[in-house]
Amino acid sequence: MEILSKTREIDSIFSCEDVLDCLGNPEELSGISLSLWRCKDIVHMLYVANELYLHEDVQKVYIVGMGVNSSRMYHLVLSGFKTKLSASETISKFEKKGFMQIRFLKHS
C-alpha cells in the first residue's frame, strides 16, 4: 500500500480545475448538488472522497475547489439530484452516517 502525499501533480490537478471526480477527471455538476463535507487539505479530501466512492451506493463523488491559494476550500459533493425531495432524502441518509454540516451547493 502506498500512502498519498501532496505532490506537484496532485496540487496542479486539484488547484487548476474547480470540479473533478474523486479520481481527478474534470466534471460538471448538474441539477441540485450537496456539499457533504469540506476541508482545506486536498490529500485528506482524496481519502474521504475515495472511501465514499468505494463503500457507498453513489454514482459519482465530486471534489469542488472554491477559492484560491490559502483560501482554497475543497468540498465533497454529490450532484445530479432532480428534486429537492430526493436531495433531502440523501441529506437524511448521510447525516445518519455522521456528515453533520451538509449544505446545498450553488453552482451555475
One Martini backbone bead per residue (centre of mass of N, CA, C, O) as a GRO file, in nm:
protein
  108
    1MET     BB    1   0.098   0.036   0.021
    2GLU     BB    2   0.028   0.377  -0.065
    3ILE     BB    3   0.083   0.686   0.048
    4LEU     BB    4  -0.043   0.982   0.035
    5SER     BB    5   0.082   1.280  -0.120
    6LYS     BB    6   0.174   1.594  -0.185
    7THR     BB    7   0.201   1.683  -0.513
    8ARG     BB    8   0.232   1.844  -0.802
    9GLU     BB    9   0.009   1.690  -0.947
   10ILE     BB   10  -0.216   1.721  -0.737
   11ASP     BB   11  -0.202   2.026  -0.713
   12SER     BB   12  -0.257   2.095  -1.014
   13ILE     BB   13  -0.525   1.949  -1.055
   14PHE     BB   14  -0.678   2.076  -0.781
   15SER     BB   15  -0.609   2.400  -0.871
   16CYS     BB   16  -0.726   2.424  -1.183
   17GLU     BB   17  -0.983   2.274  -1.104
   18ASP     BB   18  -1.317   2.285  -0.973
   19VAL     BB   19  -1.421   2.000  -1.111
   20LEU     BB   20  -1.394   1.668  -0.976
   21ASP     BB   21  -1.337   1.365  -0.944
   22CYS     BB   22  -1.190   1.130  -0.728
   23LEU     BB   23  -0.974   1.072  -0.990
   24GLY     BB   24  -0.929   1.367  -1.158
   25ASN     BB   25  -1.173   1.423  -1.338
   26PRO     BB   26  -1.333   1.625  -1.525
   27GLU     BB   27  -1.637   1.807  -1.439
   28GLU     BB   28  -1.999   1.847  -1.400
   29LEU     BB   29  -2.255   1.991  -1.264
   30SER     BB   30  -2.597   1.887  -1.172
   31GLY     BB   31  -2.851   2.019  -1.067
   32ILE     BB   32  -2.851   1.915  -0.752
   33SER     BB   33  -2.623   2.000  -0.483
   34LEU     BB   34  -2.404   1.847  -0.231
   35SER     BB   35  -2.232   1.937   0.064
   36LEU     BB   36  -2.091   1.719   0.294
   37TRP     BB   37  -1.789   1.836   0.291
   38ARG     BB   38  -1.496   2.024   0.428
   39CYS     BB   39  -1.158   2.131   0.322
   40LYS     BB   40  -0.797   2.215   0.281
   41ASP     BB   41  -0.709   1.910   0.243
   42ILE     BB   42  -0.659   1.720  -0.034
   43VAL     BB   43  -0.574   1.447   0.082
   44HIS     BB   44  -0.809   1.408   0.273
   45MET     BB   45  -1.024   1.433   0.054
   46LEU     BB   46  -0.938   1.185  -0.113
   47TYR     BB   47  -0.993   0.975   0.104
   48VAL     BB   48  -1.295   1.036   0.150
   49ALA     BB   49  -1.395   1.015  -0.144
   50ASN     BB   50  -1.301   0.719  -0.194
   51GLU     BB   51  -1.456   0.590   0.035
   52LEU     BB   52  -1.734   0.668  -0.068
   53TYR     BB   53  -1.713   0.543  -0.354
   54LEU     BB   54  -1.649   0.240  -0.251
   55HIS     BB   55  -1.889   0.225   0.012
   56GLU     BB   56  -2.117   0.360  -0.157
   57ASP     BB   57  -2.434   0.439  -0.320
   58VAL     BB   58  -2.262   0.600  -0.568
   59GLN     BB   59  -2.178   0.727  -0.873
   60LYS     BB   60  -2.059   1.016  -0.776
   61VAL     BB   61  -1.764   1.193  -0.671
   62TYR     BB   62  -1.694   1.522  -0.579
   63ILE     BB   63  -1.449   1.787  -0.626
   64VAL     BB   64  -1.471   2.119  -0.497
   65GLY     BB   65  -1.312   2.416  -0.575
   66MET     BB   66  -1.269   2.705  -0.357
   67GLY     BB   67  -1.073   2.938  -0.427
   68VAL     BB   68  -0.745   3.067  -0.328
   69ASN     BB   69  -0.490   2.937  -0.209
   70SER     BB   70  -0.535   2.970   0.131
   71SER     BB   71  -0.864   2.984   0.056
   72ARG     BB   72  -0.889   2.700  -0.027
   73MET     BB   73  -1.175   2.485  -0.074
   74TYR     BB   74  -1.297   2.157  -0.022
   75HIS     BB   75  -1.565   1.968  -0.170
   76LEU     BB   76  -1.796   1.719  -0.097
   77VAL     BB   77  -1.988   1.593  -0.379
   78LEU     BB   78  -2.325   1.566  -0.472
   79SER     BB   79  -2.497   1.509  -0.787
   80GLY     BB   80  -2.808   1.518  -0.985
   81PHE     BB   81  -3.052   1.621  -0.858
   82LYS     BB   82  -3.395   1.679  -0.942
   83THR     BB   83  -3.482   1.716  -0.635
   84LYS     BB   84  -3.522   1.823  -0.313
   85LEU     BB   85  -3.628   1.554  -0.204
   86SER     BB   86  -3.391   1.371  -0.288
   87ALA     BB   87  -3.179   1.540  -0.140
   88SER     BB   88  -3.307   1.517   0.146
   89GLU     BB   89  -3.276   1.211   0.169
   90THR     BB   90  -2.966   1.220   0.153
   91ILE     BB   91  -2.916   1.390   0.396
   92SER     BB   92  -3.033   1.193   0.601
   93LYS     BB   93  -2.845   0.956   0.540
   94PHE     BB   94  -2.567   1.116   0.600
   95GLU     BB   95  -2.629   1.204   0.888
   96LYS     BB   96  -2.633   0.908   0.999
   97LYS     BB   97  -2.310   0.888   0.909
   98GLY     BB   98  -2.189   1.200   1.015
   99PHE     BB   99  -2.289   1.429   0.827
  100MET     BB  100  -2.345   1.761   0.977
  101GLN     BB  101  -2.277   1.987   0.716
  102ILE     BB  102  -2.500   1.998   0.504
  103ARG     BB  103  -2.520   2.151   0.173
  104PHE     BB  104  -2.616   2.349  -0.059
  105LEU     BB  105  -2.483   2.389  -0.389
  106LYS     BB  106  -2.386   2.651  -0.573
  107HIS     BB  107  -2.441   2.665  -0.932
  108SER     BB  108  -2.417   2.720  -1.297
   0.00000   0.00000   0.00000
